[in-house]
Amino acid sequence: MKLPENIKIIEIGPRDGLQNEATFLETKNKIELIKQLVECGFKEIEATSFVHPRAIPNLADAEEVIDGIREQSATFFALVPNEKGYERAIKIGIHGITFVLSATDSHSKKNLNRSTKDSIKELSSLVEHCQKDNRLYRASVSTVFGCPFEGQTEFGRIAGIVESLAKIGFKRVGLCDTIGVANPSQVYQWMTKLTNEFKQLEFELHFHDTYGRGLANVLAGIQAGVFSFDSSIGGLGGCPYAPGATGNISTEDVVDLLEEMKINTGIDKRKLLNTSHTLEGFIHKQLNSQIWKVNKSKCL
């Protein structure tokens, strides 16, 4: 088995993890959660989303959150769906932008009210803005491995989307298993082809654990040459426009797996579990992390 020395984990819990929770997490608690995540060693954190507050009420305090963490020693990304969201993000001083689009038109129209082709067209001008404004940016493509409305996505369509994103200036492209239907064989085959064809790109994989395949898919991605992964503390998450989608892969479980395999993540596991303890106290429910469940009594 070919294993790298290091893997990068982008913590997305404060954004993707909290956006679909039943209750609003107070702004001060979001800020505290992010501060503790920085102390754990995360270098990149997706802190919030600049979508319309009516669409994602849980993240209506995006400006306040960014203002409260600006002194922290990490790079903070925010999800941005359109130009208006971009303007809000830049105004508050966000470090990096996660631009979102869907691989299928059905999901794209539900999520962004436009086709995939139109999304890519709009992103072209936003990438130019990022370059002019000297901001980091990455693409996050939803429903890559399967769509709740169209079923399994064709590989040729995904390759075409990746090619279009590369042409308009993306260097980082995240591929998301939004509804958790990918399997290790599919991930390995698809990502081997994509990493070979688009050597100039940094691919990032984003898995949900709907069918319990998340960690296996991480390992398949690593074998295919992908060394950057999104994950969410506590396994929180879900998409309001993807019926049946469950949480993201748990950061605690990913870190534990990789560290046990002697792959460095740069994350302090003890501090991470203590942060999980803090999060559970904030949201008052059981976290969806196997390692957290095993070690819960040992925290603090």
KOLPA-259116 format. One line per 4 residues: number of its first residue (from 1); their letters; for each residue x, y, z of N, C-alpha, C. Coordinates in steps of 0.001 Angstrom, whole numbers, plus 500000, padded with zeros to 6 digits. Last residue first. Example, Ala and Ser with C-alpha at 12.3 -4.5 7.8 and 13.67 -1.06 7.14 Angstrom:
2) sa) 512850,497750,507080,513670,498940,507140,512900,500030,507870; 513190,494310,507800,512300,495500,507800,513200,496700,507800
This chain:
300) lcks) 489129,515965,528688,489373,516971,529710,490114,516403,530914; 487930,512629,528002,488196,514016,527636,488355,514890,528876; 487209,510066,528508,488607,510407,528781,488905,511878,528546; 484663,509590,527670,484870,509640,529116,486288,510081,529477
296) knvk) 485003,509438,524844,484259,510516,525474,484580,510665,526950; 486147,507534,523279,487028,508302,524153,486316,509387,524955; 484106,506362,521767,485012,505503,522532,485759,506297,523601; 482956,508596,520568,482147,507754,521440,483034,506886,522349
292) wiqs) 485122,509511,519006,484590,510346,520083,483785,509499,521067; 485325,507448,517191,486436,507697,518105,485978,508555,519280; 482886,507723,515806,483181,506504,516550,484280,506727,517572; 480669,510337,515716,482081,509984,515565,482364,508765,516417
288) nlqk) 478442,512229,515891,478486,511054,515015,479937,510709,514677; 477480,513166,519219,478230,513377,517994,478313,512079,517201; 474365,513790,520776,475465,512862,520542,476152,513157,519213; 473707,517194,521817,473328,515920,521212,474576,515088,520964
284) hifg) 474145,519947,522398,473322,519080,523264,472807,517834,522549; 475722,521868,521314,474568,521441,520511,473666,520439,521243; 477676,522432,523300,476986,523517,522595,475683,523046,521945; 478608,519968,524099,477956,520826,525081,477178,521961,524441
280) elth) 479792,519150,521754,478632,518413,522250,477871,519237,523284; 481918,520996,521653,480848,521036,520652,479603,520314,521141; 483512,520123,523800,482936,521473,523797,481754,521549,522841; 484197,517601,522824,483469,517709,524087,482784,519080,524179
276) stnl) 485700,518370,520641,484456,517632,520424,483570,517699,521663; 487852,519406,522002,487006,520323,521236,485668,519668,520904; 488890,517048,522967,488392,518031,523929,487499,519065,523241; 489671,515941,520553,488614,515286,521315,488050,516211,522390
272) lkrk) 491713,517769,519873,490538,517616,519007,489389,516978,519771; 493593,517353,521833,492907,518645,521793,491643,518563,520939; 494324,514758,521038,493784,515002,522377,493004,516320,522414; 495348,515134,518457,494123,514347,518650,493502,514584,520030
268) digt) 496428,517758,516708,496589,517187,518045,495295,516461,518407; 497386,517475,513348,496317,517735,514295,496611,517028,515619; 499067,516784,511315,499325,518051,511992,498293,518402,513047; 498921,514367,510105,497868,515336,509777,498133,516710,510379
264) nikm) 500947,511745,508865,500864,512967,509664,499740,513875,509170; 500468,508372,509132,500354,509505,508205,500112,510757,509034; 500341,505999,510538,501611,506739,510516,501627,507819,509430; 497907,504956,510910,498628,504462,509732,499953,505203,509526
260) eell) 497025,506450,513008,497314,505037,513276,498092,504412,512123; 496542,508815,511596,497634,508774,512564,498014,507340,512915; 494282,508022,510099,495529,508389,509429,496721,508329,510385; 492359,507481,512138,492734,506472,511144,494100,506781,510546
256) dvvd) 492235,509982,513483,492656,508771,514186,493138,507701,513206; 491273,511666,511434,492570,511924,512066,493095,510669,512753; 488774,510441,510951,489780,510552,509887,491167,510744,510484; 487467,510733,513402,487721,509389,512875,488789,509407,511789
252) etsi) 487352,513528,513678,488005,512715,514704,488385,511340,514159; 485821,514257,511455,487231,514647,511532,487983,513787,512542; 483595,512109,509847,484010,512708,511109,485499,513026,511102; 482006,512921,506819,482915,512060,507558,483427,512833,508769
248) ngta) 478818,514607,507298,480129,514432,506674,480918,513362,507416; 475470,513196,507672,476623,514013,507979,477865,513702,507176; 473219,512463,504912,473566,512534,506325,474864,513318,506485; 470581,512987,502646,472019,513105,502919,472261,513218,504419
244) gpay) 467862,513075,502240,468450,511820,502686,469932,511891,502992; 467902,515528,499716,467103,514696,500616,467804,513380,500960; 469597,518152,499393,469894,516763,499043,469155,515857,500014; 469424,520700,500311,468922,520449,498965,469296,519056,498459
240) pcgg) 470643,520826,502760,469205,521065,502719,468586,520798,501354; 472963,518361,503590,472632,519386,502600,471128,519593,502566; 475141,517889,506387,473999,517509,505573,473669,518656,504645; 476657,517554,509678,476487,518050,508322,475275,517486,507630
236) lggi) 479171,516063,511827,477967,516853,511580,477857,517215,510111; 481260,514649,512867,480504,514039,511778,479217,514788,511464; 482781,516003,514702,481555,515371,515171,480754,514669,514098; 484017,518129,512205,484091,517692,513586,482726,517128,514015
232) ssdf) 484319,517044,508894,483566,517866,509843,483675,517289,511242; 486558,517443,506093,485865,516637,507098,485261,517576,508127; 488188,517238,502936,487284,517947,503830,486770,516964,504875; 491559,516485,502077,490208,516029,502352,489467,517021,503239
228) sfvg) 494277,515736,499996,493547,516783,500707,492089,516356,500855; 495518,513988,498297,496105,514157,499622,495468,515299,500414; 495233,511490,495899,494604,512676,496471,495051,512788,497926; 496060,509102,494670,496906,510288,494598,496272,511575,495066
224) aqig) 494738,506774,495057,494647,507354,493718,495438,508650,493583; 495059,506328,497735,495721,505400,496818,495724,505933,495385; 493345,508338,498657,494788,508436,498904,495552,507539,497936; 490864,507265,497886,491334,508524,497314,492830,508701,497487
220) alvn) 490756,505020,499527,490783,504844,498069,491278,506107,497385; 490609,506307,502027,491768,505467,501712,491891,505231,500209; 488095,507538,501719,489300,508341,501964,490537,507541,501575; 486462,505313,501506,486625,506176,500339,487821,507113,500491
216) algr) 486603,504369,504097,487105,503518,503013,487335,504347,501757; 485313,506479,505379,486730,506254,505629,487349,505363,504563; 482604,506220,504212,483430,507425,504147,484914,507184,504317; 480646,504354,504248,481800,504094,503376,482842,505213,503400
212) gytd) 478164,504508,505478,479297,504019,506247,480545,503750,505433; 476244,505731,503995,476253,504266,503990,477475,503677,504698; 476783,508442,504617,475421,507926,504606,475366,506413,504720; 478910,510202,505017,479003,508827,505522,477646,508129,505578
208) hfhl) 480508,512161,502455,479488,511986,503490,479427,510501,503824; 483598,513686,501505,482717,512526,501606,481694,512685,502720; 485523,515230,499351,484557,515609,500386,483516,514504,500453; 488840,515879,498245,487663,515016,498290,486838,515307,499539
204) efel) 490645,517827,495969,490210,517651,497349,488942,516803,497325; 493445,518193,493839,492101,517672,494077,491868,517521,495574; 495154,520556,492288,495107,519929,493602,493664,519481,493833; 496273,520265,488876,495258,520573,489877,495534,519884,491215
200) qkfe) 498019,519389,486993,498243,520740,487510,497284,521095,488640; 497154,516979,486050,498269,516966,486997,498509,518326,487637; 494751,515664,484941,494857,517060,485371,495931,517178,486454; 495085,512952,484412,494730,513858,483311,494955,515318,483672
196) ntlk) 495693,511807,486879,496612,511616,485754,496356,512625,484640; 493492,512501,488381,494809,512975,488807,495856,512811,487706; 491463,511172,486903,491480,512635,486999,492844,513168,487424; 492102,508419,487174,491991,509039,485852,492138,510556,485934
192) tmwq) 492010,508211,489972,493233,507853,489249,493223,508491,487866; 489354,508887,490471,490399,509822,490873,491750,509476,490241; 487954,506676,489370,487716,508038,488895,488883,508961,489224; 489056,504493,490834,489094,504537,489373,488932,505969,488850
188) yvqs) 488548,505211,493542,489902,504927,493071,489998,505064,491553; 485745,505520,493555,486621,506633,493924,488022,506414,493371; 484928,502900,492830,484587,504054,491995,485521,505220,492275; 485958,501481,495033,486378,501149,493671,486114,502315,492725
184) pnav) 484632,502660,497289,486076,502773,497097,486556,502457,495696; 481644,504498,496310,482295,503320,496878,483784,503379,496545; 479157,507026,497035,480386,506564,496385,480896,505295,497058; 477027,508104,498375,476807,506850,497639,478057,506306,496967
180) gitd) 476583,510537,499810,477286,509411,500419,477141,508083,499718; 475622,512827,498749,474644,511934,499366,475269,510625,499852; 477962,514142,497843,476962,514859,498634,475992,513937,499358; 480928,513920,497456,479944,512838,497456,478790,513266,498357
176) clgv) 482681,516326,495611,481878,516010,496789,480906,514863,496546; 485807,517585,494961,484751,516733,494418,483994,516110,495590; 487504,520612,494512,486962,519641,495439,485799,518886,494811; 490347,521907,493176,489002,521446,492814,488584,520354,493791
172) rkfg) 492563,524474,492649,492066,523542,493655,490617,523184,493315; 492840,526139,490552,493967,525254,490830,493597,524191,491866; 490882,527702,488052,490943,526997,489329,492178,526108,489398; 490633,529000,485547,491637,529436,486508,491683,528740,487847
168) ikal) 489112,528092,483507,488790,529441,483997,489661,529844,485186; 490152,525539,483073,490299,526553,482027,490022,527959,482537; 489327,524139,485316,490757,524389,485107,490971,525512,484106; 486596,524017,484797,487075,524759,485964,488562,525080,485844
164) sevi) 486573,522379,482521,486057,523751,482437,486558,524597,483598; 487583,519999,483623,488313,520679,482552,487871,522138,482430; 485517,519398,485405,486867,519668,485918,487683,520417,484868; 483472,518906,483560,483346,520014,484513,484718,520395,485056
160) gair) 484485,516636,482257,484227,517861,481504,484112,519072,482410; 484518,514798,484341,485787,515185,483707,485626,516475,482919; 481741,514592,484750,482613,515135,485797,483942,515600,485212; 480919,513428,482352,480406,514745,482721,481300,515398,483781
156) gfet) 482247,510979,482462,482573,511927,481403,482086,513327,481712; 480961,509648,484581,482330,510127,484748,482681,511178,483693; 477603,510477,485423,478551,509884,484473,479941,510498,484650; 476057,509834,488556,476583,510792,487594,477590,510100,486683
152) qgef) 473181,508070,489564,474638,508104,489408,475047,509054,488291; 470301,510258,490046,471012,508997,490202,472510,509157,489993; 468952,512630,489995,469305,512029,488708,470021,510688,488821; 468441,513409,492626,467389,513586,491629,467664,512842,490320
148) pcgf) 470668,513060,494177,469388,512596,494717,468249,512664,493705; 473527,511759,492493,472608,512881,492680,471283,512361,493230; 477001,510926,492734,475597,510537,492695,474719,511715,493068; 479455,512000,492703,479376,510539,492619,477938,510024,492588
144) vtsv) 478910,514779,492781,479852,514215,491812,479629,512721,491618; 477367,516631,494261,476728,515497,493557,477626,514870,492502; 479342,519690,493956,478416,518775,494632,477935,517670,493692; 482488,520950,494021,481484,520431,493089,480627,519392,493804
140) sary) 484106,523741,494787,483520,522592,495472,482334,522111,494641; 487165,525415,494169,485844,525004,493707,485393,523794,494499; 488864,528120,495829,488759,526721,495440,487336,526455,494966; 491205,530732,496504,489891,530258,496060,489980,528794,495655
136) lrnd) 492628,533608,498123,492657,532189,497791,491262,531769,497325; 492886,536892,496716,492276,535950,497644,492503,534517,497175; 493425,539312,495327,494481,538544,495983,493920,537642,497083; 491665,540601,493728,491597,540918,495153,492616,540137,495988
132) kqch) 492248,539399,491289,492461,540835,491445,492521,541222,492920; 491442,536803,491851,492818,537058,491457,493175,538533,491645; 488737,537235,492371,489617,536675,493399,491078,536970,493096; 487851,538154,489864,487779,539030,491036,488720,538546,492129
128) evls) 488238,535828,488375,488994,537040,488029,488992,538027,489185; 486313,534250,489604,487721,533876,489712,488610,535074,489383; 484031,535568,488724,484361,535614,490145,485804,535192,490401; 483964,534950,486012,484192,536347,486405,484578,536456,487876
124) slek) 483558,532148,486249,484670,532682,485470,484992,534120,485875; 481173,531714,487538,482407,531544,488290,483613,532122,487561; 479320,531996,485484,479400,533031,486515,480702,532934,487291; 479900,529617,484077,480020,530913,483406,480147,532038,484435
120) isdk) 479234,527708,485957,480631,527820,485523,480872,529164,484844; 476456,528150,486068,477296,528321,487256,478755,528530,486867; 475649,527431,483506,475533,528837,483913,476360,529126,485155; 476143,524663,483691,476831,525485,482685,476791,526955,483065
116) tsrn) 474318,523918,485661,475754,523763,485894,476551,524647,484939; 471653,526383,485965,472250,525146,485463,473736,525091,485802; 470163,527720,488973,470732,527867,487637,471375,526547,487238; 469605,527698,491694,468634,528275,490763,469239,528576,489399
112) lnkk) 471096,526355,493522,471596,527659,493081,470688,528360,492071; 469598,524059,494249,470544,524656,495179,470889,526099,494822; 467999,523333,492101,467442,523352,493451,468300,524194,494391; 469821,523505,490009,468648,524379,489980,467965,524451,491339
108) shsd) 471654,521537,490800,472085,522920,490639,470897,523877,490676; 470189,519199,490659,470624,519681,491965,471028,521141,491890; 469820,519183,487836,468688,519109,488755,469053,519651,490129; 472375,519210,486699,471506,520376,486543,470358,520362,487543
104) tasl) 475194,518114,488586,473967,517822,487838,473083,519060,487790; 477257,519165,490032,477598,518405,488828,476374,518107,487974; 477097,522521,491260,476622,521134,491258,476969,520455,489946; 479292,524670,493139,478463,524375,491967,478077,522908,492044
100) vfti) 480861,527206,495070,480102,525967,495002,479341,525871,493690; 483969,528340,496170,482884,528529,495209,482179,527193,495006; 485363,529491,498940,484944,528209,498379,483756,528479,497471; 487951,531792,499407,486585,531582,498948,486415,530147,498464
96) ghig) 489901,533188,502113,489710,532329,500947,488239,532090,500664; 489821,535235,504063,491079,534863,503409,490855,534122,502095; 487568,538040,504381,487819,536608,504378,489103,536281,503625; 486684,540697,504896,488099,540346,504915,488408,538865,504983
92) ikia) 484243,541804,504528,484582,541474,505910,486013,540974,506035; 484283,542107,501735,484131,543289,502585,484543,543005,504027; 484344,539507,500809,485516,540361,500629,485467,541563,501562; 481750,538646,501489,482931,537961,502022,484176,538832,501939
88) reyg) 480089,540357,500012,480012,540339,501477,481282,539740,502074; 480872,539637,497416,481074,541011,497876,481022,541094,499396; 480006,536958,497333,481424,537281,497215,481713,538679,497756; 477256,537266,497412,477932,536614,498526,479423,536912,498527
84) kenp) 476961,538441,494893,476567,539179,496097,477231,538589,497334; 477823,536376,493188,478584,537624,493283,478233,538420,494533; 477449,533159,494906,477216,534110,493818,477993,535409,494087; 478046,531494,497061,477265,530955,495948,477159,531865,494731
80) vlaf) 480766,530627,499078,480119,531749,498385,479370,531214,497168; 482117,529660,502171,481405,529258,500959,480662,530457,500396; 485282,530732,503288,483829,530821,503407,483218,530380,502088; 488277,530027,505146,487499,530032,503913,486025,530242,504255
76) ftas) 491095,531146,506814,489658,530910,506882,489012,531063,505511; 494027,529966,508096,493420,530502,506883,491947,530130,506885; 495138,531014,511367,494723,529999,510401,494170,530713,509177; 495417,532352,514011,496507,531997,513092,496126,530802,512218
72) qeri) 493027,534986,514638,493485,533605,514779,494487,533242,513680; 491874,537407,514296,493218,537402,514880,493794,535996,515004; 489289,536939,513367,490292,537477,512429,491710,537482,512990; 487086,536069,514649,488212,535129,514555,489375,535689,513747
68) gdiv) 485028,537911,514608,485460,537397,515897,486667,536480,515854; 484510,538375,511960,485063,539471,512747,485633,538965,514066; 483329,535953,511308,484641,536293,510735,485302,537411,511530; 480925,536246,512807,481859,535142,513057,483248,535487,512538
64) eead) 479717,538480,511666,480093,538511,513079,481104,537410,513411; 479227,537556,509042,480127,538687,509277,480624,538721,510716; 477374,535405,509531,478688,535195,508897,479666,536328,509191; 474918,534826,510688,475865,535674,511416,477270,535610,510827
60) alnp) 473464,532939,509386,473101,534342,509146,474079,535319,509789; 473566,530228,509438,474811,530951,509157,474546,532422,508842; 471028,529267,509829,472040,528941,510835,473342,529699,510648; 469541,529902,507528,469430,530748,508726,470527,530496,509755
56) iarp) 469971,529836,504450,470672,529091,505507,470639,529943,506780; 468046,531473,503181,468368,530151,502639,469028,529273,503695; 467971,533829,504582,466733,533062,504480,467003,531641,503984; 470574,534841,504277,470148,534307,505565,468847,533510,505515
52) hvfs) 472275,533846,501350,471217,534668,501914,470734,534043,503227; 475714,533015,502157,474484,532822,501404,473423,533712,502027; 478485,532725,503003,477832,533990,502690,476705,533756,501691; 479361,530646,505688,478884,530733,504309,478178,532063,504108
48) taei) 482302,529663,507586,480910,530073,507443,480537,530095,505969; 484847,528490,507679,484274,529052,508891,482789,529369,508793; 486899,526052,507009,485768,526696,506340,484842,527180,507443; 490298,526310,507655,488986,526049,508230,487940,526780,507404
44) ekfg) 493594,525255,507719,492515,525772,506875,491175,525341,507458; 495067,524253,509785,495605,525406,509069,494569,526045,508151; 494566,522917,512977,494029,523077,511629,494557,524366,511007; 495381,522595,515608,496384,522513,514553,495859,522664,513142
40) cevl) 493885,523139,517811,494111,521726,517494,495162,521543,516410; 493568,525850,517668,494500,525333,518670,494809,523852,518443; 491526,525898,515765,492844,526452,515423,493899,525903,516386; 489484,524859,517337,489946,524107,516171,491323,524600,515709
36) qkil) 489116,526948,519156,489642,525672,519638,490148,524811,518485; 488073,528875,517398,489325,529136,518111,489942,527839,518619; 485683,527614,516663,486728,527842,515661,488069,528109,516326; 484296,527664,519126,484575,526397,518444,485728,526569,517454
32) eikn) 484089,530427,519550,484864,529604,520476,485243,528273,519848; 482382,531094,517428,483718,531689,517507,484612,530864,518425; 480105,529668,518134,480787,529384,516870,482220,529893,516914; 479505,530996,520500,479906,529589,520561,480571,529141,519267
28) ktel) 478779,533499,519613,479938,533395,520518,480424,531948,520616; 476465,532843,518106,477678,533350,517451,478905,533183,518341; 474733,529812,518839,475035,531208,519124,476391,531606,518543; 473268,527855,516421,474332,527910,517421,474739,529369,517609
24) ftae) 469925,527071,515919,470984,528044,515647,472000,528021,516777; 468888,523666,515350,468856,524936,516068,470075,525783,515724; 469337,521550,513650,467949,521937,513934,467846,523291,514619; 471870,521986,511117,471430,521650,512464,470032,522204,512737
20) nqlg) 472982,522653,508743,471764,521860,508683,471264,521432,510058; 475316,524061,509237,474285,524676,508403,472943,523943,508448; 477352,522842,510670,476325,523568,511414,475151,524030,510560; 478995,521603,508753,478495,520860,509895,477319,521524,510573
16) drpg) 479713,523582,506980,478868,522476,506506,478266,521705,507667; 481003,525417,509034,480106,525774,507923,479177,524616,507575; 482392,524164,511060,481697,525418,511355,480777,525893,510234; 483455,521819,509636,482368,521741,510596,481654,523051,510869
12) ieii) 485587,521607,507979,484421,522318,507438,483237,522310,508408; 489015,521544,507770,487895,521393,508706,486714,522259,508243; 490946,519800,505686,490269,521088,505760,489037,520896,506634; 493920,518132,506029,492501,518073,506351,491970,519497,506464
8) kine) 496483,516647,504193,495868,517908,504628,494379,517688,504874; 498913,514290,505104,497602,514525,504518,497069,515849,505065; 502186,512881,504610,501293,513909,505152,499969,513945,504391; 503431,510752,503419,503861,511125,504759,502857,512057,505420
4) plkm) 501254,508352,501747,502045,509579,501822,502501,509843,503255; 501506,504935,500790,500954,505937,501688,501845,507167,501724; 500647,502146,499051,501430,503375,498947,500765,504464,499781; 500841,498814,500000,500000,500000,500000,500884,501247,500000
